[in-house]
Amino acid sequence: MEFQSPIISGSDLSVTDRLNLPSRRMKLSLEKSSNMMGAVSLASPNRHTMSLMSDDLSRTIFEGDPTFTRIGLAVQRKTLDETRVDLTLNNMSRKKHNEELMSILLEEEVPGVENVLELFESFLQTFQSYGAEHQVFNQCAEYESKCGEQVTALHKLIQMAPQGHKKLAQAQELEQELRFERDTWRLVASLYQDRLNSELQDSEMESEEIWSGLDDATSEDDLVRQLYDKNAIIRQAQLVVDWLEQRAADVYHDSHYSQAEFYGDAVTGWENTLHSLISKKRGISTDNAEQNLVTQMDPDAPNREQSRRLHPLDKEDEMRLLRSVFARLRCGQMDEAQQLCFRAGQPFRAAILEGWKLFHDPNMKSRTDVANTKESPSGNPYRDIWKTMSWKECENVQLSVEERSILALLCGHLKALLPACPSWEDQLWAHLRAMIDHCVEKELRRCVNYKRQLQVLPDEYWNQQLTVESIFSTLAASREKTLVAEGRDQYRIIQRYLIMDDVDGLLEEMSSWLSKGDSWSVHLRPHMLRLMAHLSLFFRRIGRGSSDDLIGSILEAYVLQLVNLGRTDLAAVYVAQLPLPEDQIRLYAQCLVMVEDQQESCEDTERQRLLYLAHQVGLDVNAIAKQVVITLCNQGDNIQHTSDASLQVATSAEDERRIRSLSWLLMDPSMRSQLLIQANTLMRGYLLRRQIEAVKLTFKLIPPDTLKILSELWESRTGLTDLPTEVAAATREYLSIQAYIDALDAFQEWFTRFHHSKPKKTEASVQQQRGGASAQLSFTENLLKEQHLKQHQVEMLRWQAAVDSLTETAIDKLYNVLLFPDGGWMGDSVQFEDEDTPRQQQQQLLRQSCIPHAALLLCNVLTSTHRHSQCLELANVVASEQQSLYKVCSAEQLAQLTKQLRQAYVKLLDLGESP
């Protein structure tokens, strides 16, 4: 809950309504009676007393104030035509601006939210622009400014829209949150600039050391200034008070009622009461509302004549004035509060507000000027008397709560001040003001050598032993549920830790919020994370954040939120702020995986751009791309193995996504080794599941010049021609898969040509070969049949030539699998330290399924093309100890292969050929 001006909360009539009341016509009659009576009627003792009280005050406070106009001074005015022109132009421009804002309001689903999202880019630019350590507070000021601009824009949008508009709720919440964020950055800059400066000085001196250089001529004002210079606790408490007052001033300034302070044209207080008294004296009848009024017009008359009262309209003005004065004091605007009292015709109240000021006489110090002129002193030399009397007035129940709260604020009476402070910020402000007042008063009475006996303040004043910690404990233990609920707000929790200078506690608290459920609206949570992330970076830069893990968790949450919002361009800079390289790799890879999941088809240009952004901020691009592919291609440790090698499983959309993810490793030639390794891993899984088409798609993604580039890069880097063990094994595995794919393609092409592309004879050609009724056909028909027969023979010759060529190709390709050199197909030529890795287990499973399958396919080709003698050669290859292919075949596979080889052997014997 933001600060609400008392004049707002207590108002039930607008300015226009107040001016239209019939009773307000009393002012006209008062002016007429004043003219008739002349100076006698206005020169009453009470009026004269008030003039004396305000004479010096008006010269020192209100002189030169553009908002104050003394009676009788000529005011330069514009002509009516000039005024009309200005108003017309202003109205036209304002109307056009409002129309534009209304169109925005009606078009956007949530007005203002999209524009506010620009803060993410703005904060990043600010973070990069002020990278030097000495610019950290310029950075905070820029953060505050950016938030303030958005608050102003949202406030204008909300003001312009019709009240109760259904789209305003979220915009209002967003404005409130950005106000909190803006004010938080303002508090950070104020407090930590002072704290860092204090660390460079000896701020922990004892009180005796502080005052050791003082003499009797030191004034109250000088002493308190030195107290603020030396006592960091008091100084920072005052900074928080100033911050709270500025917050209140911002809200009060934006309020529609900030201009509703109109109390009459003449500088006359209690004008309706004065008019009634004059009318009564002249014998003019008065209404019931004017009965039982006070008989005197001095400031103490309402309290002295307790059985009598002010005119109801004056009483209402009195309450409005007091509430507005307190609101000005709550905003830290003492001068404006005094001006308001003077404009309302109550200069004695402006004089009362002077009583708390510290006395300072510049003439107490020795002077060296020749003229020996004296300067005017300032402040109240009898401040102790004023404070004692003000304290007693605070306990006077006859006074209104508003008047007592004003006096309580200035004299340090916390108990009387709290009823006028409804919100958490108000309560904190009241306690801190009381704490500062107590400390200042204690030091003044201990260190200043007064020439007289000071008034003794009551024990209740000295019993107010307040500290920052005790203040927050008191607020947390309040009986007001609303106050406690406000204190549990995340922004106020952050501000509490900042005021207490508990950075580690703040980081721990913010980190704990990340594990809780999302209790904020979708458009609100990112702004909180942005504040948390940049606060963490601020603390680390100034050397206050001691837990890198907590800072890292906050940054990680913010980065992931940026990706969710589509602000992936901003992620790399914040990822680079993580202290450990492995955390940077893991987090940015996670971001890129999210990009792949969000987009159905991520373009290579987008991948290139995201990796380039990572390279610009110094991230390990190769390791990130590898991690992305590993994550996206993760098939689990236990891949379902299909034992039937003749099956072919279709490719799913998820498989296609995995295959496309390999494109992350195509961005840089230096990543080709990882491309080969990850592609092999993917293809092994597909081969085990018999997803041959997926294997082919993966294989096509690998550029044909990959092996060449690997050799050239390694040789240029080391001067060696032998690739490292891991890359050499990956190269061999890649060639094994290539050989198997080529063998399958060659067999499939042969099978299609051999079984499905053989030319078929026409029915006439069949009858002619069988000796059917060809004699009965005419010469033309016989000639036509002979031509068809010759054409068929030509096609058969072509088909046979193609089959023979494809057969040779298929035999060669299948033998490439069976006779793969240096350890066999899918076998490593070198020994690894760990011989039982998932990769080696998968390779063994592939050997047990693919090698027998290739042998059966080869046997099928040979028997189908009647190459029985070559079938026996195949039997020798399988049984050879050099290749040991029979060791990877199961008993069932060997039985099936032996059956086909036996049939070929029988065919060979039937033909009478030597085996």
Number of C-alpha atoms within 10 A of each C-alpha: 13 17 22 17 24 23 22 18 9 13 15 10 9 10 14 9 9 13 15 10 9 8 11 14 12 14 16 10 13 18 13 12 16 16 12 11 11 11 10 9 12 16 11 11 12 14 14 12 14 18 17 13 15 18 11 11 20 18 10 10 14 19 12 10 10 7 10 13 15 13 9 6 7 8 8 6 8 9 8 8 9 11 11 12 11 10 11 12 11 12 12 11 11 12 12 12 12 16 13 11 20 16 10 15 20 12 10 12 11 17 23 25 18 12 11 21 16 13 18 15 13 14 21 16 12 17 22 11 12 16 12 11 10 11 13 19 19 14 22 26 18 19 24 22 15 19 23 18 15 23 23 14 16 23 17 14 21 22 12 15 16 11 9 8 10 9 16 19 13 17 19 18 14 22 23 17 19 25 21 21 23 24 20 23 23 21 22 21 18 19 20 18 13 15 17 11 10 16 11 8 10 8 16 12 11 10 13 9 10 17 16 9 8 15 11 12 15 18 23 25 17 17 21 17 12 13 20 17 14 22 17 17 15 20 19 19 22 19 17 21 23 18 21 21 22 18 23 24 21 13 16 24 14 14 14 10 15 14 10 16 16 15 21 15 11 14 17 17 24 20 21 23 23 22 20 22 21 17 16 14 10 9 9 10 11 12 7 7 12 19 15 12 19 22 15 16 19 16 16 9 15 19 13 12 13 10 10 15 19 23 22 15 16 18 15 14 18 20 20 22 24 25 25 24 28 25 25 23 22 29 26 20 16 17 16 19 24 27 23 25 23 23 24 24 22 23 27 21 22 25 17 15 19 20 22 20 16 19 18 19 19 17 14 13 11 8 12 7 7 6 7 9 9 11 9 9 13 14 16 17 18 15 19 20 16 17 22 15 15 24 22 15 17 25 14 12 9 12 14 12 18 23 21 25 25 25 25 25 25 22 27 25 29 22 18 21 26 19 13 19 18 16 20 21 21 21 22 22 23 24 28 23 21 25 22 20 18 21 16 18 17 12 16 19 13 10 18 17 14 13 7 6 7 12 14 10 16 11 8 11 17 12 9 16 13 15 16 17 11 12 18 17 11 14 18 18 12 12 10 12 11 13 19 16 12 19 20 12 12 15 18 16 16 22 22 18 16 18 20 15 15 14 20 17 15 23 25 15 16 23 20 13 13 14 8 8 7 10 8 10 11 8 17 16 15 20 20 18 22 22 21 24 22 22 23 24 22 20 19 15 15 13 9 15 21 13 14 15 15 20 27 23 18 26 26 23 18 26 27 20 20 20 19 15 12 12 16 20 14 19 25 24 19 21 26 21 15 21 13 12 15 12 15 24 25 15 24 30 22 20 25 24 18 17 20 19 13 13 9 9 11 16 12 14 10 11 20 15 13 21 23 16 18 22 14 12 14 12 21 17 24 20 18 24 29 21 21 26 25 18 15 22 21 12 16 8 8 9 14 12 17 17 15 13 19 11 12 14 14 13 15 11 9 11 20 13 17 22 22 21 22 26 19 23 27 20 20 13 13 15 18 23 20 20 25 24 18 19 24 21 21 23 23 22 23 24 24 22 20 23 21 20 16 23 24 16 16 21 21 10 15 18 13 10 9 16 18 9 16 21 17 14 15 16 14 11 9 10 10 12 11 12 16 11 14 12 19 19 20 22 20 18 22 20 16 20 22 16 20 22 20 19 24 19 14 21 24 15 16 24 20 13 17 20 10 9 12 15 15 9 14 12 9 18 18 13 13 16 10 10 10 12 9 16 10 9 10 9 11 9 13 16 12 12 20 15 13 16 19 13 13 17 14 13 15 16 13 14 17 16 12 15 22 15 13 20 24 16 18 26 21 16 23 29 19 19 24 25 19 17 14 12 14 20 27 25 18 18 14 12 9 13 7 7 10 10 11 13 15 16 11 21 19 16 19 22 20 20 22 26 25 24 20 23 24 21 21 25 26 18 22 23 18 15 13 14 15 24 18 17 25 19 13 20 17 11 19 24 14 12 11 11 18 14 21 19 14 19 21 13 11 9 18 17 12 13 21 15 12 15 25 15 14 24 19 13 17 19 13 9 9 9 11 8 14
